[in-house]
């Protein structure tokens, strides 16, 4: 499942839409692999910061959690 960052009319900010959809999946993937809630939270934050930076640089049109 991908989120087209150009087509998010219901959200004032497409990044918010991406965050709402992908947060549980990203965090859920990282937590059992890290074994630490704090580390999983930090890595989740870093993942979203990198995604936002890529969107701002227009390096991606669609963001997926695959």
N, C-alpha and C positions, 0 to 999 in steps of 0.2 A: 504494500500500500504506500503510495506516495502522496505528498502534499504539494500541489502546484502553488508556489509562492506568489504567483501573479494573479491567482484567482481565489481570493479569500474575502468576498464582499461582506460577510457577516462579522468579520473581525476588523477592528480599526488598525490592527498591526498584524501582518502575516506571521511574525515571529511568535506572537501570543498563541496563534492557532497551532503552530508547529509544537510549541512547548506543551500545550494542553494535551495534544494527541500523543506525543512521543515521550513525555516525562516518565510515565509508569513503565514503559517498555525499556527505556534506557536504564533507569534505576534498577528495575527488576532483573535486567541482564547483568549489571555490574555487582549488585549486592552479594549474590552467592559466590561470585568469583573472587571478590575482595576479602570476604570474611570480616569486614569492618564497616559498620554503618557510616562512620565519619569519612572513611576513604571513599566509599561508594558515593556519598553525597558530594565530596570534592570532585571526583571524576565526572559525575553527572553534570555538575556546574561547568567544568572545563569543556565537556563535550558540547554543551549548549553555547558557551561563549565562542567556541571555534565555529559552530554552525552559523551563528549570527554574524561573525566576521566574514565568513564565506558569502553569505547572502548579501551583506553590505558591499562586498567587492564585486558582486554580480557574477561570481564564479559558478553558481548553481541556479538552476531553474526549479528543480524539484528536489525535495528533501525526503529521504526515506529512512526508516529505522531498520532496514534489512541489512 
